[in-house]
């Protein structure tokens, strides 16, 4: 295990007030509960559906929500989420419209929302402008999967100044020293990818993820959430048993929503039922 290393980029931030994401994880730690963080793609099938689904997920027990902003070249996403992004783009979804929808939930959506986007849309809007607008809309965090660590170290203080936690990803193949550096740069929590590859439901989670959870947790107090590949309640519970602080469920939920839409059933209600199953499994 690599020794914990200081993070000069974020020097001086320890004395600041805890962010919304930090407060949520601290509360869950006191309750000895694992955070449930569902992912959905904004604008799939439309933003009205997304709005209703966000509230349904909150009602069903989600602790945080990861909200994808559709992008035409989602390199980190598997076919399920790529298809959702394509549907959202065809429906005319734009980053600005996503932020406006999120802003409309002020006072209703009370759990932290983490925006999932890519470097190109962020740079196109401007890092400072994007972070300021996202925070003003009510976002609490930001995940940019194709942003190299060196660029993330530049973006993190910009995001923090706007009130956003920049959350970084660690993969099973990440070298130990770089993993430590990522963990100490990540704010809010560290996103541990459970598989080598893109997002998508997997039959089995890789066993090597369990020691990585413990390795990261031994390097500092930042919570560790596991995502990519969690297919249902049993795997969410497995992640909890490994000692992770959170379980992120994306493709499985997006599939449930797509199936409900195709069948002409209420999408938000279907998402809420699936989220409730995950919540029960994590609390069992």
Legacy VTK file of the C-alpha trace (Angstrom):
# vtk DataFile Version 3.0
C-alpha trace
ASCII
DATASET POLYDATA
POINTS 284 float
0.000 0.000 0.000
1.347 3.422 -0.905
1.768 5.922 1.878
-0.672 8.801 2.005
0.673 11.831 0.192
-0.233 15.468 0.686
-2.134 17.275 -2.031
-0.628 20.719 -2.644
-3.368 21.615 -5.127
-5.977 21.587 -2.407
-3.818 22.950 0.383
-5.797 25.054 2.803
-9.201 23.591 1.969
-9.362 21.356 5.054
-10.543 24.212 7.275
-13.437 25.165 5.028
-17.015 24.139 5.755
-17.943 20.636 4.575
-19.660 20.457 1.214
-23.108 18.937 0.640
-21.533 15.673 -0.514
-19.187 15.554 2.462
-22.062 16.184 4.842
-24.091 13.399 3.276
-21.293 10.843 3.582
-20.543 11.902 7.161
-24.185 11.426 8.120
-24.275 8.003 6.462
-21.085 6.976 8.240
-22.655 7.852 11.581
-25.692 5.778 10.617
-23.381 2.964 9.408
-25.121 2.939 6.042
-23.793 2.627 2.493
-24.713 5.474 0.140
-26.949 4.659 -2.812
-26.195 6.747 -5.889
-28.290 5.979 -8.984
-27.285 7.358 -12.371
-29.643 8.537 -15.079
-29.147 10.360 -18.358
-30.769 13.775 -18.485
-33.253 14.089 -21.319
-33.916 10.363 -21.746
-36.696 10.281 -22.945
-37.203 14.000 -22.203
-36.376 16.450 -19.448
-39.857 16.266 -17.933
-39.267 12.542 -17.410
-35.854 13.266 -15.916
-37.356 15.796 -13.511
-40.003 13.374 -12.319
-37.451 10.566 -12.017
-35.078 12.631 -9.890
-37.852 13.201 -7.376
-38.907 9.542 -7.500
-35.356 8.399 -6.798
-35.121 10.760 -3.836
-38.411 9.425 -2.492
-37.213 5.830 -2.949
-34.139 6.318 -0.797
-31.316 7.547 -3.017
-28.659 9.398 -1.014
-27.071 11.154 -3.981
-27.831 11.134 -7.713
-25.433 11.133 -10.638
-26.978 13.017 -13.552
-25.472 12.540 -16.983
-25.331 15.382 -19.475
-25.710 13.797 -22.932
-22.680 13.979 -25.196
-22.151 12.688 -28.718
-18.903 10.813 -28.008
-19.212 9.282 -24.505
-15.947 7.322 -24.388
-16.396 5.911 -20.874
-19.928 4.658 -21.462
-21.077 1.280 -22.650
-23.906 0.660 -25.144
-26.777 1.153 -22.676
-25.771 4.640 -21.586
-24.549 5.551 -25.071
-28.032 4.738 -26.358
-29.589 6.857 -23.598
-27.338 9.789 -24.515
-28.287 9.375 -28.171
-31.992 9.415 -27.310
-31.522 12.514 -25.175
-29.623 14.354 -27.906
-32.282 13.457 -30.469
-34.847 14.938 -28.074
-32.906 18.222 -28.196
-31.320 18.070 -24.758
-28.524 20.610 -24.209
-26.298 21.321 -21.193
-28.105 24.596 -20.647
-31.499 22.897 -20.672
-30.258 20.280 -18.189
-29.076 22.982 -15.791
-32.353 24.878 -16.169
-34.307 21.705 -15.344
-32.116 21.096 -12.307
-32.577 24.674 -11.147
-36.354 24.229 -11.362
-36.084 21.584 -8.615
-34.787 24.013 -5.992
-36.525 23.294 -2.699
-37.810 19.927 -3.949
-34.690 17.917 -4.710
-32.810 17.955 -1.417
-30.098 15.339 -1.982
-26.739 16.123 -3.646
-26.616 15.869 -7.444
-23.341 15.004 -9.174
-23.145 16.008 -12.832
-21.449 13.567 -15.210
-20.015 15.210 -18.316
-17.018 15.130 -20.627
-14.136 17.527 -21.205
-15.336 18.897 -24.530
-18.675 20.363 -23.318
-16.960 21.698 -20.222
-14.156 23.392 -22.182
-16.602 24.659 -24.791
-18.562 26.501 -22.115
-15.427 27.464 -20.176
-14.375 25.784 -16.937
-15.183 28.727 -14.702
-18.506 29.439 -16.414
-19.592 25.800 -16.409
-18.760 25.329 -12.735
-20.445 28.564 -11.733
-23.584 27.761 -13.736
-23.716 24.167 -12.471
-23.451 25.259 -8.851
-26.067 27.971 -9.367
-28.419 25.322 -10.776
-28.023 23.253 -7.619
-25.339 20.720 -8.524
-23.040 19.618 -5.717
-20.369 17.719 -7.627
-18.829 17.014 -10.997
-17.411 13.892 -12.681
-15.391 14.275 -15.902
-14.197 10.761 -16.826
-11.948 11.732 -19.751
-10.130 14.491 -17.862
-6.501 13.518 -17.152
-5.330 13.804 -13.551
-2.985 16.648 -14.431
-5.897 18.672 -15.837
-8.143 17.630 -12.955
-5.636 19.143 -10.557
-6.163 22.448 -12.383
-9.949 22.141 -12.500
-10.435 21.083 -8.885
-9.763 24.490 -7.283
-11.919 26.155 -9.952
-14.768 23.797 -9.135
-14.230 24.236 -5.398
-14.347 28.028 -5.728
-17.768 27.666 -7.365
-18.981 25.273 -4.670
-18.558 21.982 -6.540
-16.670 18.841 -5.560
-14.608 17.470 -8.463
-14.809 13.683 -8.132
-12.083 11.622 -9.777
-12.082 8.041 -11.010
-9.733 5.195 -10.117
-9.604 1.995 -12.173
-8.396 -1.485 -11.136
-5.416 -0.983 -13.460
-4.356 2.384 -11.996
-0.769 2.205 -10.624
-0.583 2.464 -6.832
1.254 5.785 -6.678
-1.081 7.419 -9.179
-4.051 5.952 -7.335
-2.906 7.672 -4.154
-2.496 10.957 -5.993
-5.983 10.670 -7.496
-7.511 9.809 -4.121
-5.945 12.865 -2.509
-7.059 15.161 -5.337
-10.643 13.881 -5.445
-13.168 15.859 -3.410
-16.444 14.574 -1.997
-15.573 10.961 -2.718
-13.363 8.861 -4.961
-15.134 6.962 -7.753
-13.696 3.439 -7.928
-14.468 1.782 -11.259
-15.252 -1.878 -10.572
-14.308 -3.177 -14.025
-11.700 -2.634 -16.684
-13.607 -1.035 -19.524
-16.729 1.017 -20.058
-19.960 1.225 -18.093
-22.440 -1.613 -18.301
-24.112 -4.372 -16.328
-21.807 -7.260 -15.389
-22.749 -10.707 -14.134
-19.920 -10.694 -11.586
-17.862 -7.921 -10.070
-14.107 -8.331 -10.190
-12.739 -9.734 -6.929
-9.690 -7.485 -7.102
-11.925 -4.497 -6.385
-12.348 -5.477 -2.731
-8.686 -4.944 -1.763
-8.667 -1.717 -3.781
-11.504 -0.367 -1.640
-9.473 -1.038 1.480
-6.303 0.316 -0.115
-7.966 3.606 -0.963
-9.648 3.903 2.432
-6.254 3.378 4.047
-4.795 6.326 2.160
-7.056 9.017 3.544
-10.523 9.908 4.841
-12.153 10.595 1.459
-15.104 8.192 0.994
-14.922 5.548 -1.718
-17.906 4.743 -3.943
-17.896 1.854 -6.418
-19.549 2.056 -9.821
-19.574 0.555 -13.348
-21.070 -2.916 -13.551
-23.463 -3.098 -10.581
-26.453 -4.937 -12.032
-28.857 -5.148 -9.109
-29.467 -5.458 -5.375
-27.152 -8.450 -4.819
-24.133 -6.714 -6.318
-24.913 -3.467 -4.511
-24.893 -5.430 -1.251
-21.586 -7.048 -2.245
-20.039 -3.610 -2.707
-21.320 -2.639 0.742
-19.828 -5.789 2.260
-16.469 -4.929 0.717
-16.482 -1.810 2.888
-17.259 0.770 0.199
-18.950 3.964 1.333
-21.253 4.080 -1.686
-22.676 2.070 -4.575
-23.300 3.735 -7.952
-25.854 2.065 -10.226
-26.172 3.321 -13.796
-26.751 0.975 -16.730
-29.153 -1.261 -14.791
-31.365 1.703 -13.894
-31.173 3.185 -17.386
-32.320 -0.189 -18.749
-35.278 -0.300 -16.354
-36.282 3.188 -17.460
-35.938 2.380 -21.169
-38.025 -0.773 -20.802
-40.763 1.118 -18.967
-40.820 3.801 -21.648
-40.992 1.203 -24.442
-43.899 -0.497 -22.684
-45.782 2.770 -22.216
-45.441 2.575 -18.438
-44.613 5.478 -16.073
-40.822 5.759 -16.195
-40.357 7.594 -12.900
-42.407 5.015 -11.021
-40.389 2.142 -12.507
-37.142 3.880 -11.578
-38.411 4.458 -8.063
-39.319 0.804 -7.580
-35.873 -0.342 -8.718
-34.203 2.232 -6.479
-36.260 1.010 -3.512
-35.044 -2.544 -4.155
-31.449 -1.339 -4.127
-32.073 0.634 -0.939
-33.531 -2.410 0.808
-30.542 -4.530 -0.227
-28.033 -1.981 1.062
-29.876 -1.626 4.370
-30.406 -5.369 4.922
LINES 1 285
284 0 1 2 3 4 5 6 7 8 9 10 11 12 13 14 15 16 17 18 19 20 21 22 23 24 25 26 27 28 29 30 31 32 33 34 35 36 37 38 39 40 41 42 43 44 45 46 47 48 49 50 51 52 53 54 55 56 57 58 59 60 61 62 63 64 65 66 67 68 69 70 71 72 73 74 75 76 77 78 79 80 81 82 83 84 85 86 87 88 89 90 91 92 93 94 95 96 97 98 99 100 101 102 103 104 105 106 107 108 109 110 111 112 113 114 115 116 117 118 119 120 121 122 123 124 125 126 127 128 129 130 131 132 133 134 135 136 137 138 139 140 141 142 143 144 145 146 147 148 149 150 151 152 153 154 155 156 157 158 159 160 161 162 163 164 165 166 167 168 169 170 171 172 173 174 175 176 177 178 179 180 181 182 183 184 185 186 187 188 189 190 191 192 193 194 195 196 197 198 199 200 201 202 203 204 205 206 207 208 209 210 211 212 213 214 215 216 217 218 219 220 221 222 223 224 225 226 227 228 229 230 231 232 233 234 235 236 237 238 239 240 241 242 243 244 245 246 247 248 249 250 251 252 253 254 255 256 257 258 259 260 261 262 263 264 265 266 267 268 269 270 271 272 273 274 275 276 277 278 279 280 281 282 283
